[in-house]
């Protein structure tokens, strides 16, 4: 037993060692050594960073052994403050791609091992593979993911340039191009053009296996390829989830195109049949399938706990990112009715929420998902709300100051000081929370457009801000934040 534990420990240590550690004094020198490198800027106390760590470590090990190795590094922003400040790091974790020693782009891809490996592998190689023989083209299309081929007269043509530009932007789609006449002849291409090919495993009678892309400008080309690559009902993963438009209906089950492609397509085809029927009626709605295990956290966010059966479970999102459960057992009939009711606004929204506090008498009001409208969207109150995480060190440091602020403003009838655990409750889409603590001000007349608070975090900083911004002003403070002097006559 001890031997097994020791061996497991060696594996973990080995993986962790594959992530390079940079400091203020070594950063510039070390980054310059690599053609391409991914750097994570983190804080040790950050919960999101802790969740990313094992995925990042495994990705580093995998990429170290790749045909074209790509290093992964990390910087502790609680220690290496100079570097983190230089690159504008304001939330954790922040990931950035550097090429030849210079900042190249923000990393906005997936944050799980396979997704990181996929994105960084593409970043290290040509954005589009050049096909010079028919055999190379056939091999390119044998993969079990969507492939896009550009057929060009010259790599300097306007369409070719836009194609290569888009190829550099879409990390989750495979791109190739050719100038070879025999390859063009094989695919019956007599003029310049771009074609998207669906892999055999995803081909269905509900949509075309090949799609000619008519767009020519880079922006239209990107939009068209991205949309067609997803098709009527694509597999939605942690890596590509952000690419799906809404309103979106997702069926979750044991998706496995390696061990059980036939079983996977059995359920996918049923979703596609319903989707095709509703889309052909002119409805704007998108469909996807997802794996139960990979997206288990998302299912929890949607309130779906019973997922032990063989049939899919379903969750939908509207354009405001509100969530809706399908409570009926899956069938094509129940799915169709659910989608129609969802589009018609007849399905009750699911809100992730802690219990509403039985009493909420403390100066700082506790907001949860179910009382957000009542407290924050109260049309009679200006509200300053802090979104925090229980594990966040900065939040813990802020807590006594925030409490003191609320106590000083207890007599201000028109202002509410509130807080919400953003890890345990749904945060409305108009509040963008990427790090903790994040603070917003929601004045009486602009609840749909809250203002992100960017000021200092001392009690007087908050008071000055609220005195200046409050709709009706504060009873105890002037607009400049100075305490009002008591009227001596009123004291007599």
N, C-alpha and C positions, 0 to 999 in steps of 0.2 A: 504493500500500500504506500509506504514512504517513497519507494522508487517511482511509482506512478505520479505521486504528487510532485516529486522533484522534477520529473520529466516535463510535466505540465507547466511547472514554474519556469523551466528553461525556455519553453515555447513562448510564454507570455513575455519574458524578459527579452528574448530575441526579437519579437515583433516590436516591442517598445523601442528597442535600440535602433531599429531601422528608421525611426523618425529623427531627423537631425535637430539639434537644439542650437538656436542662434541667440546671441546677446547683442547689446548695443555696440560692443567693441568688435564683434566678428561678423555682424550682419552683411555689410556691404561687400566684404572680401569673400565670404562664403557664397552669397547669392551669385556673384560674378563668375563663379567656377562652373556654373551649370547653364546649358542652353535653355532649359525649361525647368522650373521648379515651382511647387505649390507650397505656400507658407500659411500656416494657421496662427492667428494672433488670438491669444486666449487669456482667461483668468482662472486660477486654480479652483476658486469657489463656484464658478459658473456651472449650473446644472446642465445646460445645453452642451458645454464643452466636455463635461464628464460623459455624456451620452455619445458624443462624437468620438471620443478618444479610442475605444477599441476598434471602431470601424476605420478610423484614420490609420491606426497602427497596422491593421491587416492589409489595408491598401498600400501602405509604404512597403511592406514585405513583398507583396505581389508585384508592385511596380519596380522594385529593386531587381527582381529576377526576370523582368520583361526583356524582349528582344532589343528594345530601345529603352534602357532604364530611365525612370523619371524619379528624382528624389522628392520626398516630402519633408517639410521642416516645420518647426513651431517656435513661437516667441511668447514668453510669459510677460504680458503687459503690466502686471503688477510690479515687475522688477525692471524690465527693459523699456522704460517710459519714453526715452528719446526716440527710439525706432517706431514705436506705436503711434506717437504723436506725429512724427514725420509723415506717416502714411494714413493719417486721418482715421485711426481706429476709434470708434465710439461705442461699439457694442461687441459682445462676444458670443460665439466665436466669429471672427471675420477671416475669410480666406481670400488670398490674392495670388494671382499667377504672375511670376516674373520670368522674363526671357532675356538671356544674355546680360544679366545683371540689372535690368531695368524693369520697373513695374509695367506689366502688359495689360492686365484686365482684372476686374473683380471675378472671383469664382462664384457663380450663381447656380452651379449644378447640384446634383444629389449629394447627400451626406451619409451615404452608406457605401460599404466597401466596393461592390461591383460598379456602382455609378461613378465613384471617384476614379477607379481604374479606367473605366471606359472613357471618361472625359479627358483625363490626363494622357492617356495613350493617343487619343486623337490630337491633342495639343502638341505632342512631341513629333508627330509625323506630318506628311503632306495632308492638306485638308481634303484633297480629292486624289484618288489613285488613278494614274494614267494607264488605260488599257490599250495594249499594243497588239494583242492577238485575240482571236475568237475564244481560245481556250481560257485566257485570263478573264474575259467577260463572263463566260459560263461559270467559272469558279467564283467570281464576285457575286453572282446571283444565286449560288448554292447555299449561302448563309441563310439562317432562319430569321433574319430581320429585314426590314424594308431597305431597298437599295435604290439610289437615283443615279442614272447615267446621262451625261450630257454628250451629245453628238455634235461635234464642231468642225468647222473648216480650219480654224486657227485658234490657238489659246489666247490670242490678243483681240479676238472679236468682242464686240460689246456684250453679247449674250454670254460668252465664255467668262469674261471678267466678272459679270454680275453673278454667274453661277459659282465661281470660286469664292467670291465674297460671301455668299450665302452659306457655302460649305463650311467656311470658317466660323460661322455664327451658330450653326445647328449641330451641336455635339452628339445628339442622340440619333442622327440619321447618317447612314453610310453613303458617301459620294464617290463617284468615279467619272472619268470622261475619256473620250477617245477622238482621235483624228484619223484613225485607220479605216480605209475604205472597205476592207473585208469585214470588219466588225459592223460597220454601218449596213453593209449588205445583209449580214446575218440577221439583223434586227429590222430590215426593210426600211432603213432611214435614208431618204434621198436629199434631205436638206437639214440645216441646223435645227436642233430641237432638244428638248429635255423630257425624259420619260421616267416615271416612278414605277418600280416593280415590287409587287407584294410577294413575299416568300410563299412557297407551295403550302406550308403548314397553315398560313393565314388566308389562303384563297377560299372564296365562298361564292355561291350563286347569288348572293345578295349585293355584291359589288364587283367592279372590274378588277382583274388581276394586274392590268397595266393601265397607267393613267398618263396621257400626254399633258405636260404642263404648258399652258399657253402664255403665262405671264412672262414678261421680259425684264421689267425694272427690278432692281434688287429687293426693294421692299415688298412688291407684289409677289415676286418669286419666293421669297422667304415665307410669306403668309400661305401661299398656295401649297408649297412643299410640306410645310409643317402641318397644315390641315389634312392634306391627302395622306400623309404618312400615318396619321392616326386612323383614318378611314371611318367607317360607320361604327365600329366597335373595337377599339384597340385594347391591348393589355396595358393597364395603367399601373405603374410601379412607383416606388419612392423616387426613382431617378427622373421620371418624365411626368409626374403628376401635375406639375405647374404648367405644362403645355396644353392641358385640356380646357376648352372653353366651357362656359356655363350658360344656361342651365345644364346640369350634368347628372345622369343617372348611372350609378355604378352597381354591378352585381358582383358580390364577393363569394368565392368558393375556392376549392383546391386547384388553382390554375397551375398546370405543369406541362409545358410544351416539350419537355425532355423525356419524361417517363410516361406521360399519359396525354399525348396530343389529341387522340380521338375523344377521350372523355372530356377534355377541356373544351374542344370545339362543339361537343354535344350541347353544353349549356350556352356557349357563346352564340351558336346559331339561333337559339331560341330568343336570346336578347336581340340579335340582329333582325330577326323576322319582325318582332314588335317594333323595333326602332325604325326599320325601313317603312313599315306601314304608316307610322305616325309622321315621319319626316316627309313622306310623299303627300301628306295632307297639308303640307305647308308650315308645319310647326317647327320652330327653332329649338332644338333640344339635341344634346349629345349623349353618347353612350360609351361605356367602357366596362371591362372586367378587371378584377384585381384579386390577388392571392390573399387568403384569409390570414396566413401567418405574417407575411410581409407588411400587410396594412392593418395589423391587429390594433395598433394604437389609434388609427383613424376610426375603426369601428367603435372603439371605446368613446371617442369624441362624438360619435353619432348615436351613442346610447344603445348599441346593439350588443347584447351580452350572450344571447343564445345562438351559438354558431357551430354546434356539434353535429347538426344534421348533414345529409348528403346534398341537399338542395341549396342553391345560392340564397344569400340574404342581400337586401338592397337598401342603399341610402342615396339620396339625391341632394343636390345643392342648387340654389337659385342664383341669380345674378348678384345678389347682395351677400352671397356666401352663407346664407342661412341653410340649416340642415333639416332633412325630412326623412323619417324612417318609413319603410314599407313593413307594416306589421303582419300582413297576411302571408301565409305560406306561398312560396314561389311556384308560379305556373305562368304560362304565356298570358292567360286571361287575367290573373291577378296583377301581373306586371303591367299589362296594357291599361288596366283600370287605374292603377296607382299613378302611372305617368300622366294620364289624362287629368286625374284629380290634382296632381302636383302642379301641372301647368295652369290649371284653372284656379289655383289658390285655395283648394278645398282640403289640403292636408295640413294638419297642425305642425308648426315648427317645433323641432327638438332643440332645447336649450340646455347645455351642460351647466350645471349649477350646484354649488354647495347649498345646504338647507338655508332658508331665509332665517336670520337671527331672530330668536323669540323676543329679545329686547335689543334695541339699538340706541342706547342712551349715552354712550361714551361720546366725547367731543368729536373724535374721528369716526364717521359713519362707515359701517361695513357694508360693502356692496357685493352682491353675488349675481349670478346670471339671471335669476328669477326676479330680483328687485331692481335691476339696473334702470329700467324705464321709470320706475317709481321715484328713485332717488336722483339719478344723474340727468334724466330727461324731464325732470320736473320743470314746467314752464315758468314757475314762479321763483326759481332759485338759480344763482350762479354757482357752479360746482367746480372745485379743484379736486381731481381724482388721481391718486397714485396707483399704478399697476405694478405689483411687486411679485417676487417669488420667495417662498419661505427660506430657501437656502442662500439667497443673495446677500453677500457681505455688505454691499453699498446700501441695500434696503434696511439692513439691521442698523447701520450707522445713522441712516436718515430717521428712523422710527421715533426716537425721543424728541427730535426737533419738530417733526411733523405733529406729534402729540401736543407739544408746546404751542405750536401755531394754532391748532384747533382750539385749545383752551383760551388763548388770547382773543379768539374771534367768536367765542360762545355766544356773545350777545348780538352778533350780527345776523339778524333774521333772514337776510337775503342771500347769504353765502354759506355753502356747505363744504366742509373739508371731508373727503372720503378716500377710501382705499379698497383695492380689490386684488385678491390672489389670482393672478392671470394664469397660473398653472392648473387651477381647479375650476375655473369658470370660463364660459365663452366670452370673448371680448368682441364687441361690435366692430364691423369692418371699417368704420370711419375712424377708429382708433388704431393706429399702426404701432404695435408693440414688438420691437425686435430685441430689446435688452431691458435690464432691470436696474433701478426703477425707471419707469417711464411715466411722466406726469403730463396730464392734459387739463386744460381749462375749458369748460363748457358753459358759456354765458347764456342767459335767459333766451335771447332771441336767435341763437345760432347753434342749436343742439345738433344739427346735421353737419356742422363744420367746426368741430372743436379745435382749439389751438394747442399745439404742443408747447409745453413750458420748457424753455431753454435757459432760464435764468439760474442764479446762484441757489444754493440749497441750505442757506442759513435762514433762521426764522424771519429776520428783518428783510431778507431778499423776497421771501414769499409775501410778506405784508405789503411791501412797496409795490409789488406786481399787482396784487389784488386791489389795493387802493387805487391804482391807476386804471386797471381794466374793468373793475366791477361796474355793472350796468347802472346801478343807482348810487354808487359810492358807498363808503363805509361810515357807519355812525361814529366810530371812535377814532378814525384816522382821516387826515386830509388826503387829497389826491397825490401828494408827493410822498405819502407813507409816514408822515410825522403825526404823532398822536395829537389829537385835538385837545386844546386847553379847555378846562371846565369853565363854564360861565359862573363867575363869582356871585352874581346877583341871585342865580338859581340856588346857590348854596345857603343863602341867608334865610 
